[in-house]
Amino acid sequence: MKTAVYRNRKIVIDELNREEFQSIYIAGKRGELSCPTCKEKVQLYLGILSDPHFFHHSLPEKRCPVPGRLDTGLQPQTENHYIERNGFRIPQGRTITEENSAPVKFKTAKPIEYKVPFKQTQTNSPGSLPPYLQQLSANGVILDDSQTKAVIDTEGPLLVLAGAGSGKTRVLTCRTAFMLEAKQIDPRTIMLVTFTTKAAAEMKNRLLSYPNMKREKIQQLITGTFHSIFYRILMFHDAASWSSDKLLKKEWQRDRILKEAGKELDLSEKEFAYDLALQQIGLWKNTMLLPAEVRPASEWEEKTAILYKKYEDYKNRESLFDFDDMLIGCYQLLKTTPAILEYYQDRFQYFLIDEFQDINKVQYELIKLLSNKHKNVCAVGDDDQAIYSFRGSDPNFLLEFEMDFHSSKTVTLEQNYRSSHEIVSAANQVISANKLRKAKKMQAQFSSVEMPLIFFPFDEEEEATMIVTDISERIANGANPADFAILYRTNAASRAVFERLARSNLPFKIDMDAEAFYDRYIIRCALAFLKVSLNEEDPNSMTEILPLLFLKQSALKDMKALSILQDCSLLEALMHLKTSHAFQEKKLKKAVPLIRALKTLTPAKAIEKIEKEIGFLDFLKKRGNEANQIEKGSDDLKDLKVAAKSFDTIDVFLEHAEHMAAMNKEIKNLSKHFRDAITLSTIHRAKGLEYKYVYLLGAVDGSLPHDYALETSRNGDFSGLEEERRLFYVAMTRAQEGLYLSIPDNRRGKKANRSRFLAPLLKISKKAKFQ
Ligand SMILES: Nc1ncnc2c1ncn2[C@@H]1O[C@H](COP(=O)(O)OP(=O)(O)OP(=O)(O)O)[C@@H](O)[C@H]1O
């Protein structure tokens, strides 16, 4: 049904402006839409699989005949909407430019066609298996030929180049079991390194389920992350220096040291991106660059390098250490104490390393050092899934494995057991555009009736609505909420979808350490302006905005005194504040009426005013190094404007923000108890995981690839773009049966261009018939 009645007017979907869909959808949810024929309440369907239409609530769904215009007794929307101005007929409530262009049509979701037809491949030949693998196979742990090779070839260096979903975990666990059972290797000589502690625990659990695996033996294996294993070594040799109370566990602890050091350089907290500096220092440390060895490439790096030196000096003075020091410390211990090195070279005879593509220099050097005697290193990784270069990881260690580990063999795992042929073909198409990679083509084991789809929401709000509609429908039809993952490039991008899910009754979980959107520093500051506008005596919000007015926190005390002396509000006290700059005083005098007037505006307009007229953007620019930030403050403001668009008044918007920040905390607490819940996650966090249905948000340039990679590619450095493409690939290959890529027409309030990574897929789809 294409027609409904809204506020006594007939509305026809095809005549609506594209950006009105979301508000009509919300009106339907509020019960404000009705059927022109039977007058019952209707809602707007805004999903992925069908085009928008109005529907009745009744089950089975009622289908009313659409009345002619006169039958309803109502005026159609178009005739109601024009007014006469200067002799022109102008649409009421809309701008001329909007109406001059024909209403943008809703674009139906497009299937991604594939070039190569599905062919079932013969994967295993059980007859020729060693007895223990036959036993495993009889227990349902089947290995294909390449996996078998990777399992039984236990001596010498081996690189297992494993495509996505090719069973890396299965190979690693079977290889360990094979070494223990078939080769009777002492578990204490085997080191199994995983990317996360959780992965190590899962592997041990899986091992326990294999035939003849004894708990005592498994417990003797040296398993864990690089950090946990090498920390144990340090503790064994020098427990006093490395005791855990000296560890800088939390980011805020390191942040505080850096900020203290920054004071000596007069680097204001508000003008210098300390979070990035901390990341950069970690990167230098992981690439084994000591402060004296750093060659800064920019003014910002120069300052960061000075902070690096001060940070290290402070730690040494106070006998503290951070996580990166564990690896560097262990390397130094082994390098400088030949007896200890020899002891461990004899002790560790077999190395199994998962996620080898994300290894960094210090980790690599440690493994080279320790394995130098026995040389039994099995490195398992996928260069196409290297996504941590910002932390110092370097896929070249995988690509150049053969050079460092002479006479090494390589086994390539290309069978993909996770995803349908349709998804695998699309992912192959995308990743093959990367130049720096080992060529491999994944082959799927099954074909699905569902084609991967590209869909085209108007903006982030509609994107969230369409996805949540789709998930709700599938859950209503029997799917488990745990089957679904919604993936995004940066945490900030999850705002709309979080809000939509929070208002639904669907269970969902999000990363524990992802800061709630409304708790982000920049967002809090922007909202503080709105709060001060409503309440001129609000000291907490005033505290938040002082730095944005380039005032120190001590100004608040003066303002409080001034407000008593001058008998004025705290806000108005700004007008009487004496600073050492006449120019600044003039600016403050101007700011007061501007802030005061915000309350008369819609939230979206008010934020625009804060941004442009009150100087928020200037502040952000001064904050430093914006171009390199993964999550830029100015982007936060744009996101906030999109969120604000759905609200008419500031108080309702502020209430919503407060509610959502509280919900965020609640969901995080509840998540621990949810077993069956929809996953909201960054792509980075979804690495190694799999879901039946995956939705990827914002497949547009600027989001994926991220702006920073586009920026560096303009200067001729394409490594960032290649890493972004790998992220895209990781996201696609998490899906088993359904993959839905979203290309919003608008992002952060501006027209968006579809992600350049989609080009090979759209070329194929052009030939396909649209559904
Ligand atoms: N030989 C096999 N036959 C059938 N299923 C298999 C086989 N090997 C692995 N699988 C299944 O394939 C899926 C993917 O395996 P796994 O998660 O180990 O892949 P992966 O290589 O670690 O993936 P990624 O690198 O993309 O995270 C799992 O569900 C696993 O049980």
Ligand as a Chemical Component Dictionary entry (heavy atoms), coordinates in Angstrom:
data_LIG
# 
_chem_comp.id                   LIG 
_chem_comp.type                 NON-POLYMER 
_chem_comp.pdbx_formal_charge   0 
_chem_comp.three_letter_code    LIG 
# 
loop_
_chem_comp_atom.comp_id 
_chem_comp_atom.atom_id 
_chem_comp_atom.alt_atom_id 
_chem_comp_atom.type_symbol 
_chem_comp_atom.charge 
_chem_comp_atom.model_Cartn_x 
_chem_comp_atom.model_Cartn_y 
_chem_comp_atom.model_Cartn_z 
_chem_comp_atom.pdbx_ordinal 
LIG N1  N1  N 0 37.725 -29.254 7.318  1  
LIG C1  C1  C 0 36.638 -28.645 7.737  2  
LIG N2  N2  N 0 35.424 -29.141 7.434  3  
LIG C2  C2  C 0 34.291 -28.527 7.854  4  
LIG N3  N3  N 0 34.270 -27.385 8.575  5  
LIG C3  C3  C 0 35.435 -26.831 8.911  6  
LIG C4  C4  C 0 36.689 -27.420 8.520  7  
LIG N4  N4  N 0 37.673 -26.636 8.995  8  
LIG C5  C5  C 0 37.077 -25.605 9.651  9  
LIG N5  N5  N 0 35.733 -25.715 9.603  10 
LIG C6  C6  C 0 34.728 -24.747 10.165 11 
LIG O1  O1  O 0 34.890 -23.536 9.428  12 
LIG C7  C7  C 0 34.590 -22.383 10.243 13 
LIG C8  C8  C 0 35.758 -21.402 10.186 14 
LIG O2  O2  O 0 36.842 -21.931 10.886 15 
LIG P1  P1  P 0 37.811 -20.998 11.766 16 
LIG O3  O3  O 0 36.992 -20.076 12.607 17 
LIG O4  O4  O 0 38.817 -21.865 12.387 18 
LIG O5  O5  O 0 38.436 -20.197 10.591 19 
LIG P2  P2  P 0 39.581 -19.155 10.584 20 
LIG O6  O6  O 0 40.513 -19.606 9.549  21 
LIG O7  O7  O 0 40.115 -18.975 11.968 22 
LIG O8  O8  O 0 38.818 -17.880 10.093 23 
LIG P3  P3  P 0 39.184 -16.297 10.096 24 
LIG O9  O9  O 0 40.632 -16.173 9.865  25 
LIG O10 O10 O 0 38.368 -15.763 8.975  26 
LIG O11 O11 O 0 38.716 -15.766 11.416 27 
LIG C9  C9  C 0 34.339 -22.917 11.633 28 
LIG O12 O12 O 0 32.941 -22.949 11.826 29 
LIG C10 C10 C 0 34.954 -24.318 11.600 30 
LIG O13 O13 O 0 34.313 -25.219 12.490 31 
# 
loop_
_chem_comp_bond.comp_id 
_chem_comp_bond.atom_id_1 
_chem_comp_bond.atom_id_2 
_chem_comp_bond.value_order 
_chem_comp_bond.pdbx_ordinal 
LIG N1  C1  SING 1  
LIG C1  N2  SING 2  
LIG C1  C4  DOUB 3  
LIG N2  C2  DOUB 4  
LIG C2  N3  SING 5  
LIG N3  C3  DOUB 6  
LIG C3  C4  SING 7  
LIG C3  N5  SING 8  
LIG C4  N4  SING 9  
LIG N4  C5  DOUB 10 
LIG C5  N5  SING 11 
LIG N5  C6  SING 12 
LIG C6  O1  SING 13 
LIG C6  C10 SING 14 
LIG O1  C7  SING 15 
LIG C7  C8  SING 16 
LIG C7  C9  SING 17 
LIG C8  O2  SING 18 
LIG O2  P1  SING 19 
LIG P1  O3  DOUB 20 
LIG P1  O4  SING 21 
LIG P1  O5  SING 22 
LIG O5  P2  SING 23 
LIG P2  O6  DOUB 24 
LIG P2  O7  SING 25 
LIG P2  O8  SING 26 
LIG O8  P3  SING 27 
LIG P3  O9  DOUB 28 
LIG P3  O10 SING 29 
LIG P3  O11 SING 30 
LIG C9  O12 SING 31 
LIG C9  C10 SING 32 
LIG C10 O13 SING 33 
# 
